[in-house]
Amino acid sequence: MNRPRHADTRGFVLLDALIAVLIFSFGILGIVALQASATKLGGDAKYRTDAALLADRLIADMWGAVPSTLATDYVTGGTAYVAWRDNLVDCAKAKVLTNCLPGVAANPPTVTVGTNNLVTITVKWQAPQETSPHQYITISQIQQ
């Protein structure tokens, strides 16, 4: 006795549909992972930009200062440095959204003034859920 031809193909439409749903699900997961990565990279870029702006603000203050006081007032521990650093820490505590870096209280910035007023500023931050801090280093020479 011959069976009808369509009896051999029963269930293939269901199998095709399941495979299509599986492929679609992998595509959606890939898009979600891409979005998460883009969000993280955008946050990292914002922190780097904020660090650069904060360091540039200190350099601008140094340009307006008396050159002979740079090595005492603006180095790590100096009066102008402490005021600048405390502003960063207060900003982080207040959770201000602009020009503010997370983790700056635990990773304080450093400022050194070398010969010929060559200034090196290192700004550090540590984003939430990260294990190690990032840093931005800028070097500028303040004319005498």
NUFI-19878 format. One record per residue: residue number from 1; z, y, x of N, C-alpha, C in turn. Coordinates in steps of 0.02 Angstrom, whole numbers, padded with zeros to 5 digits. Each point is the difference from the previous one (the first is absolute). Layout:
<pts>
+-----+--------+---------+--------+--------+----------+---------+--------+---------+--------+
!  nr !   n_up ! n_north ! n_east !  ca_up ! ca_north ! ca_east !   c_up ! c_north ! c_east !
+-----+--------+---------+--------+--------+----------+---------+--------+---------+--------+
! NUM !      Z !       Y !      X !      Z !        Y !       X !      Z !       Y !      X !
...
+-----+--------+---------+--------+--------+----------+---------+--------+---------+--------+
</pts>
This chain:
<pts>
+-----+--------+---------+--------+--------+----------+---------+--------+---------+--------+
!  nr !   n_up ! n_north ! n_east !  ca_up ! ca_north ! ca_east !   c_up ! c_north ! c_east !
+-----+--------+---------+--------+--------+----------+---------+--------+---------+--------+
!   1 !  00000 !  -00058 !  00041 !  00000 !    00058 !  -00041 !  00000 !   00062 !  00044 !
!   2 ! -00043 !   00046 ! -00014 ! -00006 !    00063 !   00038 !  00046 !   00053 ! -00030 !
!   3 !  00038 !   00032 !  00045 !  00042 !    00055 !  -00023 ! -00041 !   00064 ! -00001 !
!   4 !  00019 !   00047 ! -00042 ! -00038 !    00063 !  -00001 !  00008 !   00036 !  00067 !
!   5 ! -00050 !   00036 !  00019 ! -00002 !    00034 !   00065 !  00054 !   00053 !  00007 !
!   6 !  00019 !   00035 ! -00053 !  00050 !    00053 !   00005 !  00070 !  -00027 !  00010 !
!   7 !  00012 !  -00062 ! -00010 !  00067 !   -00029 !   00010 !  00019 !   00000 !  00074 !
!   8 ! -00049 !  -00005 !  00045 !  00015 !    00000 !   00072 !  00019 !   00069 !  00027 !
!   9 ! -00018 !   00052 ! -00035 !  00012 !    00068 !   00023 !  00058 !   00033 ! -00034 !
!  10 !  00038 !  -00036 ! -00038 !  00057 !    00030 !  -00035 !  00053 !   00022 !  00051 !
!  11 !  00028 !   00060 ! -00008 !  00051 !    00026 !   00044 ! -00026 !   00042 !  00057 !
!  12 ! -00065 !  -00001 !  00012 ! -00027 !    00041 !   00055 !  00005 !   00075 ! -00015 !
!  13 ! -00006 !   00019 ! -00062 !  00006 !    00070 !  -00018 !  00071 !   00023 !  00013 !
!  14 !  00049 !  -00041 ! -00016 !  00070 !    00017 !   00013 !  00013 !   00004 !  00075 !
!  15 ! -00027 !  -00046 !  00038 !  00008 !    00001 !   00073 ! -00033 !   00063 !  00029 !
!  16 ! -00060 !   00017 ! -00024 ! -00033 !    00061 !   00024 !  00042 !   00062 ! -00016 !
!  17 !  00029 !   00002 ! -00058 !  00042 !    00058 !  -00019 !  00062 !   00004 !  00045 !
!  18 !  00031 !  -00056 !  00014 !  00059 !    00000 !   00044 ! -00017 !   00023 !  00071 !
!  19 ! -00056 !  -00021 !  00025 ! -00022 !    00022 !   00066 ! -00015 !   00075 !  00001 !
!  20 ! -00032 !   00024 ! -00053 ! -00014 !    00071 !  -00005 !  00065 !   00041 ! -00002 !
!  21 !  00050 !  -00024 ! -00038 !  00064 !    00035 !  -00002 !  00034 !  -00001 !  00068 !
!  22 ! -00004 !  -00055 !  00036 !  00029 !   -00005 !   00067 ! -00034 !   00049 !  00048 !
!  23 ! -00065 !   00004 ! -00001 ! -00036 !    00047 !   00044 !  00017 !   00072 ! -00018 !
!  24 !  00003 !   00015 ! -00065 !  00018 !    00067 !  -00022 !  00071 !   00018 !  00022 !
!  25 !  00046 !  -00048 ! -00005 !  00070 !    00012 !   00021 !  00005 !   00016 !  00074 !
!  26 ! -00037 !  -00037 !  00041 !  00000 !    00015 !   00072 ! -00028 !   00070 !  00014 !
!  27 ! -00050 !   00020 ! -00038 ! -00028 !    00067 !   00008 !  00051 !   00054 ! -00018 !
!  28 !  00037 !  -00010 ! -00055 !  00051 !    00047 !  -00020 !  00056 !   00003 !  00051 !
!  29 !  00021 !  -00057 !  00027 !  00052 !   -00001 !   00052 ! -00023 !   00038 !  00062 !
!  30 ! -00063 !  -00007 !  00018 ! -00027 !    00036 !   00058 !  00001 !   00075 ! -00012 !
!  31 ! -00017 !   00022 ! -00060 !  00001 !    00071 !  -00015 !  00071 !   00027 !  00001 !
!  32 !  00048 !  -00038 ! -00026 !  00070 !    00022 !   00001 !  00025 !   00006 !  00072 !
!  33 ! -00017 !  -00049 !  00042 !  00020 !    00003 !   00071 ! -00032 !   00060 !  00035 !
!  34 ! -00063 !   00014 ! -00016 ! -00034 !    00057 !   00030 !  00034 !   00066 ! -00022 !
!  35 !  00019 !   00004 ! -00063 !  00034 !    00060 !  -00025 !  00068 !   00009 !  00034 !
!  36 !  00037 !  -00054 !  00008 !  00065 !    00004 !   00034 ! -00008 !   00023 !  00073 !
!  37 ! -00050 !  -00027 !  00033 ! -00013 !    00020 !   00070 ! -00020 !   00074 !  00004 !
!  38 ! -00041 !   00023 ! -00046 ! -00021 !    00070 !   00000 !  00060 !   00046 ! -00013 !
!  39 !  00045 !  -00020 ! -00044 !  00059 !    00040 !  -00014 !  00045 !   00005 !  00061 !
!  40 !  00010 !  -00056 !  00035 !  00041 !    00000 !   00061 ! -00031 !   00044 !  00054 !
!  41 ! -00065 !  -00007 !  00011 ! -00033 !    00041 !   00051 !  00001 !   00074 ! -00018 !
!  42 ! -00004 !   00016 ! -00064 !  00005 !    00070 !  -00021 !  00070 !   00028 !  00015 !
!  43 !  00051 !  -00040 ! -00012 !  00068 !    00022 !   00016 !  00011 !   00009 !  00074 !
!  44 ! -00028 !  -00046 !  00040 !  00005 !    00006 !   00073 ! -00034 !   00063 !  00024 !
!  45 ! -00058 !   00016 ! -00027 ! -00036 !    00060 !   00020 !  00040 !   00063 ! -00019 !
!  46 !  00032 !  -00001 ! -00058 !  00041 !    00057 !  -00020 !  00058 !   00011 !  00049 !
!  47 !  00033 !  -00054 !  00020 !  00056 !    00006 !   00047 ! -00024 !   00027 !  00067 !
!  48 ! -00058 !  -00024 !  00024 ! -00026 !    00026 !   00064 ! -00017 !   00074 ! -00005 !
!  49 ! -00029 !   00020 ! -00056 ! -00017 !    00070 !  -00011 !  00063 !   00043 ! -00002 !
!  50 !  00051 !  -00024 ! -00036 !  00064 !    00037 !  -00004 !  00032 !   00007 !  00069 !
!  51 ! -00002 !  -00054 !  00040 !  00028 !    00003 !   00068 ! -00037 !   00052 !  00042 !
!  52 ! -00066 !   00001 ! -00005 ! -00039 !    00049 !   00038 !  00016 !   00071 ! -00022 !
!  53 !  00007 !   00011 ! -00065 !  00016 !    00067 !  -00025 !  00069 !   00022 !  00023 !
!  54 !  00048 !  -00045 ! -00002 !  00068 !    00017 !   00022 !  00003 !   00015 !  00074 !
!  55 ! -00036 !  -00038 !  00040 ! -00002 !    00013 !   00072 ! -00035 !   00067 !  00014 !
!  56 ! -00054 !   00013 ! -00036 ! -00036 !    00063 !   00009 !  00043 !   00060 ! -00020 !
!  57 !  00042 !  -00010 ! -00051 !  00045 !    00055 !  -00020 !  00048 !   00017 !  00057 !
!  58 !  00027 !  -00052 !  00033 !  00045 !    00013 !   00056 ! -00037 !   00033 !  00058 !
!  59 ! -00061 !  -00021 !  00013 ! -00040 !    00031 !   00053 ! -00013 !   00074 ! -00016 !
!  60 ! -00014 !   00014 ! -00063 ! -00011 !    00070 !  -00020 !  00063 !   00042 !  00011 !
!  61 !  00058 !  -00030 ! -00014 !  00063 !    00036 !   00014 !  00008 !   00012 !  00075 !
!  62 ! -00020 !  -00049 !  00040 !  00006 !    00007 !   00072 ! -00046 !   00056 !  00026 !
!  63 ! -00059 !   00007 ! -00028 ! -00045 !    00053 !   00021 !  00030 !   00069 ! -00013 !
!  64 !  00041 !   00004 ! -00053 !  00031 !    00065 !  -00015 !  00065 !   00012 !  00037 !
!  65 !  00025 !  -00050 !  00035 !  00064 !    00006 !   00036 ! -00011 !   00030 !  00069 !
!  66 !  00054 !   00020 !  00030 ! -00001 !    00024 !   00069 ! -00012 !  -00061 !  00045 !
!  67 ! -00051 !   00001 !  00042 ! -00016 !   -00060 !   00040 !  00058 !  -00025 !  00043 !
!  68 !  00042 !   00043 !  00023 !  00055 !   -00023 !   00043 !  00053 !  -00039 ! -00039 !
!  69 ! -00001 !   00003 ! -00066 !  00050 !   -00036 !  -00040 ! -00025 !  -00068 ! -00025 !
!  70 ! -00062 !  -00016 !  00012 ! -00028 !   -00064 !  -00024 !  00039 !  -00059 !  00027 !
!  71 !  00014 !   00000 !  00064 !  00032 !   -00057 !   00032 !  00073 !  -00010 ! -00022 !
!  72 !  00029 !   00050 ! -00033 !  00069 !   -00008 !  -00022 !  00006 !  -00005 ! -00076 !
!  73 ! -00038 !   00042 ! -00036 !  00008 !    00003 !  -00073 ! -00040 !  -00054 ! -00037 !
!  74 ! -00057 !  -00020 !  00027 ! -00044 !   -00044 !  -00038 !  00000 !  -00073 !  00022 !
!  75 !  00031 !  -00016 !  00056 !  00003 !   -00070 !   00021 !  00048 !  -00037 ! -00046 !
!  76 ! -00003 !  -00067 !  00002 !  00045 !   -00040 !  -00041 !  00072 !   00020 !  00013 !
!  77 !  00033 !   00023 ! -00053 !  00070 !    00021 !   00005 !  00008 !   00076 !  00001 !
!  78 ! -00053 !   00037 !  00012 !  00003 !    00074 !   00001 !  00010 !   00028 ! -00070 !
!  79 !  00017 !   00064 ! -00004 !  00016 !    00030 !  -00065 ! -00060 !   00002 ! -00047 !
!  80 ! -00058 !   00020 !  00025 ! -00060 !    00002 !  -00042 ! -00022 !  -00070 ! -00020 !
!  81 !  00006 !  -00047 !  00047 ! -00016 !   -00070 !  -00016 !  00045 !  -00027 ! -00055 !
!  82 !  00065 !   00013 !  00005 !  00048 !   -00026 !  -00049 ! -00016 !   00028 ! -00069 !
!  83 ! -00016 !   00064 ! -00005 ! -00018 !    00029 !  -00065 ! -00063 !  -00032 ! -00028 !
!  84 ! -00050 !  -00011 !  00042 ! -00062 !   -00033 !  -00022 !  00013 !  -00072 ! -00021 !
!  85 !  00038 !  -00037 !  00039 !  00016 !   -00070 !  -00016 !  00041 !  -00005 ! -00064 !
!  86 !  00050 !   00044 ! -00007 !  00041 !   -00002 !  -00061 ! -00041 !   00014 ! -00062 !
!  87 ! -00050 !   00043 !  00006 ! -00045 !    00013 !  -00056 ! -00038 !  -00063 ! -00019 !
!  88 ! -00022 !  -00038 !  00051 ! -00035 !   -00063 !  -00014 !  00046 !  -00050 ! -00034 !
!  89 !  00062 !  -00006 !  00025 !  00047 !   -00048 !  -00028 !  00019 !   00020 ! -00072 !
!  90 !  00013 !   00065 ! -00012 !  00017 !    00023 !  -00067 ! -00058 !  -00012 ! -00048 !
!  91 ! -00061 !   00010 !  00024 ! -00059 !   -00012 !  -00041 ! -00004 !  -00073 ! -00020 !
!  92 !  00014 !  -00045 !  00047 ! -00003 !   -00072 !  -00014 !  00055 !  -00020 ! -00048 !
!  93 !  00060 !   00030 !  00006 !  00054 !   -00017 !  -00045 ! -00014 !   00025 ! -00071 !
!  94 ! -00032 !   00059 ! -00005 ! -00015 !    00028 !  -00066 ! -00061 !  -00032 ! -00032 !
!  95 ! -00035 !  -00043 !  00038 ! -00060 !   -00033 !  -00024 ! -00053 !   00049 ! -00024 !
!  96 ! -00010 !   00052 !  00039 ! -00052 !    00049 !  -00015 ! -00067 !  -00034 !  00012 !
!  97 ! -00049 !   00014 ! -00041 ! -00063 !   -00036 !   00003 ! -00050 !   00026 !  00051 !
!  98 !  00008 !   00061 !  00023 ! -00049 !    00028 !   00047 !  00033 !   00012 !  00068 !
!  99 ! -00038 !  -00013 !  00053 !  00023 !    00011 !   00069 !  00068 !  -00032 !  00013 !
! 100 !  00009 !  -00061 ! -00022 !  00063 !   -00034 !   00008 ! -00014 !  -00072 !  00023 !
! 101 !  00040 !  -00023 !  00047 ! -00010 !   -00067 !   00027 !  00060 !  -00044 ! -00014 !
! 102 ! -00012 !  -00062 ! -00022 !  00056 !   -00046 !  -00011 !  00026 !  -00028 !  00066 !
! 103 !  00064 !  -00014 !  00002 !  00030 !   -00032 !   00058 !  00007 !   00044 !  00060 !
! 104 ! -00007 !   00066 ! -00008 !  00004 !    00045 !   00057 !  00072 !   00008 !  00024 !
! 105 !  00049 !  -00010 ! -00044 !  00070 !    00005 !   00021 !  00018 !  -00056 !  00047 !
! 106 ! -00026 !  -00060 ! -00013 !  00014 !   -00058 !   00044 ! -00043 !   00001 !  00063 !
! 107 ! -00055 !   00036 ! -00002 ! -00047 !    00004 !   00057 ! -00013 !   00073 !  00016 !
! 108 !  00048 !   00035 !  00031 ! -00008 !    00072 !   00011 ! -00058 !   00016 !  00047 !
! 109 ! -00033 !   00058 ! -00011 ! -00054 !    00019 !   00044 !  00027 !   00022 !  00068 !
! 110 ! -00045 !   00000 !  00049 !  00020 !    00023 !   00067 ! -00048 !   00056 !  00022 !
! 111 !  00028 !   00046 !  00039 ! -00040 !    00055 !   00027 !  00019 !   00007 !  00074 !
! 112 ! -00050 !   00002 !  00042 !  00012 !    00013 !   00071 ! -00044 !   00058 !  00022 !
! 113 !  00026 !   00039 !  00046 ! -00038 !    00056 !   00028 ! -00004 !  -00012 !  00075 !
! 114 ! -00061 !  -00010 !  00025 ! -00010 !   -00013 !   00071 ! -00019 !   00062 !  00038 !
! 115 ! -00026 !  -00011 !  00059 ! -00021 !    00056 !   00042 ! -00057 !   00037 ! -00033 !
! 116 ! -00004 !   00065 !  00012 ! -00051 !    00043 !  -00029 !  00002 !   00000 ! -00077 !
! 117 !  00060 !  -00011 ! -00027 !  00010 !   -00001 !  -00073 ! -00046 !  -00049 ! -00036 !
! 118 ! -00008 !  -00059 !  00029 ! -00038 !   -00054 !  -00032 !  00048 !  -00036 ! -00047 !
! 119 ! -00012 !   00006 ! -00064 !  00045 !   -00025 !  -00052 ! -00026 !  -00065 ! -00028 !
! 120 !  00044 !  -00050 ! -00004 ! -00017 !   -00064 !  -00031 !  00047 !  -00010 ! -00059 !
! 121 ! -00029 !  -00008 ! -00059 !  00039 !   -00011 !  -00062 ! -00018 !  -00069 ! -00026 !
! 122 !  00051 !  -00040 ! -00012 ! -00008 !   -00066 !  -00029 !  00037 !  -00002 ! -00067 !
! 123 ! -00038 !  -00008 ! -00054 !  00029 !   -00004 !  -00067 ! -00005 !  -00072 ! -00022 !
! 124 !  00057 !  -00027 ! -00023 !  00003 !   -00070 !  -00021 !  00018 !  -00004 ! -00074 !
! 125 ! -00025 !  -00052 ! -00033 !  00018 !   -00013 !  -00069 ! -00006 !  -00074 ! -00013 !
! 126 !  00033 !  -00022 ! -00052 ! -00002 !   -00071 !  -00020 ! -00004 !  -00003 ! -00075 !
! 127 ! -00057 !  -00021 ! -00024 ! -00011 !   -00005 !  -00072 !  00043 !  -00056 ! -00030 !
! 128 !  00015 !   00004 ! -00064 !  00039 !   -00053 !  -00032 ! -00035 !  -00068 !  00008 !
! 129 !  00038 !  -00051 !  00006 ! -00023 !   -00069 !   00008 ! -00037 !  -00012 !  00065 !
! 130 !  00008 !   00042 !  00050 ! -00030 !   -00012 !   00065 !  00055 !  -00015 !  00050 !
! 131 ! -00016 !  -00041 !  00049 !  00051 !   -00023 !   00047 !  00004 !   00042 !  00063 !
! 132 ! -00053 !   00036 !  00016 !  00002 !    00040 !   00061 ! -00027 !   00070 ! -00015 !
! 133 !  00024 !   00050 !  00037 ! -00022 !    00069 !  -00013 ! -00069 !   00014 !  00030 !
! 134 ! -00033 !   00049 ! -00031 ! -00063 !    00026 !   00026 !  00016 !   00064 !  00038 !
! 135 ! -00048 !   00024 !  00040 !  00012 !    00062 !   00035 ! -00064 !   00039 !  00007 !
! 136 !  00008 !   00065 !  00003 ! -00054 !    00047 !   00013 !  00020 !   00041 !  00061 !
! 137 ! -00042 !   00002 !  00050 !  00015 !    00037 !   00062 ! -00052 !   00054 !  00008 !
! 138 !  00024 !   00061 !  00014 ! -00046 !    00055 !   00015 !  00024 !   00035 !  00063 !
! 139 ! -00048 !   00023 !  00039 !  00016 !    00034 !   00062 ! -00036 !   00068 ! -00002 !
! 140 !  00037 !   00052 !  00015 ! -00028 !    00067 !  -00002 !  00029 !   00041 !  00058 !
! 141 ! -00039 !   00045 !  00025 !  00025 !    00044 !   00053 !  00010 !   00070 ! -00030 !
! 142 !  00061 !   00024 !  00004 !  00017 !    00066 !  -00025 ! -00009 !   00050 !  00058 !
! 143 ! -00042 !   00049 ! -00011 ! -00014 !    00049 !   00052 !  00060 !   00044 !  00013 !
! 144 !  00008 !   00019 !  00062 !  00057 !    00042 !   00020 ! -00016 !   00073 ! -00006 !
+-----+--------+---------+--------+--------+----------+---------+--------+---------+--------+
</pts>
